[in-house]
Amino acid sequence: MVLTAGPVEVNAEESPAAAFFGGTGPLAGAIFEAGDDPDYQYVNDVLATLTQAQAQAQAQAQAQTQTQARVAGQRQTAHWNPAQTAMNNGGALQGDALELTWSIIPDGTLVVGQVGEPDCNSTLVASLDAAYGAGNWQAEMQKVWADWTRLTGNVYTPAVPLDANGTPIEATPAATWGLFPSTPGLASVRGDIRIGGCFIDGGSGTNMLAYNFFPNNGDMKIDTDNLAGLALTTDFHNVFSHEHGHGAGLSHVCPVNQTKLMEPFLSTAFIGLQHDDIRAVQRGYGDRFETISAPNDTLGAATTLDPLTPPDGQTELQLSLDSTNDEDWFQFSGTAGDAVDVLVAPNGLTYPEGPMQGESCGASTPLNSLALQDLSFEIHNTGGALSVVDATNAGNSESLTGFVIPTTGTYYVRVLGTGTDDTQLYDLTVNQTASPTPPPAPPATPASTPASTPATHTTHHTTHHTTHHDHTAKRDTGRPWSYL
């Protein structure tokens, strides 16, 4: 099933929040089913109302977090402010990770309708149980959170203990869903992301499948009348993940060619976040090593790569420099005389990319995500840089083969980039090979030499020993570098 998605642009005159962002978009995102032309006037009315209602309450928090402009290709509307979350754990700036809690509102909770939709009581749990089976949909939601955790520095935590089916369900009575200013997350009570569902517009016509608010409100509403048409591990998974994309601050990207989760049409040609989505999310919240407590931006917080097991060493994929101000540090245990190989390879491709404009996709232009930043790296010990590698231009790998560890201790790889202030994905491989020339063994304690042993025998033995080690030292110490 192909699904169309919001948000639809809100006119700046209609929405204070849209004016705050320069008239560029709403603070809520909707998703629609294909097959019928959406009533865009209806959609605009709904989204304008949602945006107006929350704009006043959120403007101050947004002003604090909207400190750096986004590159157009990334489509980030806002970054969460940890001060507006239940745990207040993490950073508020571009590239900072944080902790978000999530919960399911219990069936029977009043869900306040927006323009064109009535108030209703949530039936999400019963509806999902009937469509997919108790425990199955909860596990699929956890897969979505695991995907976002694996690809960002963010942590997604159930706000309340899980029930027997794995549901972090709020206690009854719960706070009403849909009132503004939004009900903030509260530890052990309700999540920053509150998920509910009931009637939006039914299973036909405009057929809005779900909508989601933008930070600092991550709440999601699912139209339970459409679940019969959504396969759990494909459609529902992508709808849920797409909607949280809006909840994380991302809006739509075009064209519609079934390559990106945040396209207006959701596709089952893939599952979960794709290349452009990963770039967008990591621009906002960093990669998985940009952790909340210790992002690997300094030597002191370097990511440990040990053990560097030959013959392939250790490879880490889909890392990123989320801006030209970012730098990534990695550490490993080096043994004197061992050879170290390092490869930093940009991860990207050329693809058309552009914004959604109002009701449709605008013009797209080619984006070469392989060459946004010119990568380089350095090898350090605690005393400073031992080797600087910057031999190629943007879009090409940087490598060093056979760097000999001078003394046993801790060593570091520092990855840097210059160029376009945009997310540059890269892959890192570090390998350490034992020295082919072992250090000379300490001389054995000589046995007592009988008085009758000729002195010339001892001299001959010593000469032979020296010759043996000279021969060993001439062995080939090189090793071809391969990257798998």
Secondary structure, DSSP 8 states (H G I E B T S, - for coil): --EEE------TTT-HHHHHTTS---SEEEEEETTS---HHHHHHHHHHHHHHHHHHHHHHHHHH--S---GGG-B-----GGGSSS--B--STT--BEEEEEE--TT-EE---TTS--EE--HHHHHHHHH-TTHHHHHHHHHHHHHHHHSS-EEEESS---TTS--B--SS---BS-SS----BTTTB-SEEEEEE-SSTTSTT-EEEEEE-TT---EEEEGGGGGGS-IIIIIHHHHHHHHHHHTTB--EE--SS--TTSSEE-SSS-S--HHHHHHHHHHH--TTB-SS-BSSSGGG-EE-----TTT-EEEEEEEE-STT--EEEEEEE-TT-EEEEEEEE---EEEEEEEETTEE---EEEETTSSEEEEEEEEETTEEEEEE--S-TTS-EEEEEEE--SSEEEEEEEEEEESSS-EEEEEEEEEE--SS-------------TTS-HHHHHHHHHHHHHHHHHHHTS---------
